[in-house]
Amino acid sequence: MRAWEYRVEELSAVQITNQLNFIGNDGWELIHIRFQEGEAPSYLCFFKRQKDQGLF
């Protein structure tokens, strides 16, 4: 059975591509993104990755 861990990050619109690539390099998969308006536009990003099961 797979076990998942989740992460939520608020990312700026300025360099979102670089930020997503950086997080993705750690094995996180973007599963949802929501635009948030305000003084500084940002994106609320939801990620998941498989938990280490200690099988190695």
URZIPE-V795907 format. One line per field, one symbol per residue. ss: DSSP state (H for helix, E for strand, L for the rest). burial: + if it has 16 or more other C-alpha atoms within 10 Angstrom, else -. Layout:
# URZIPE-V795907
ss: ???
burial: ???
This chain:
# URZIPE-V795907
ss: LLLEEEEEEEEELLLHHHHHHHHHLLLLEEEEEEEELLLLLEEEEEEEEELLLLLL
burial: ----------+--------+-------+++-----------++-+++++-------
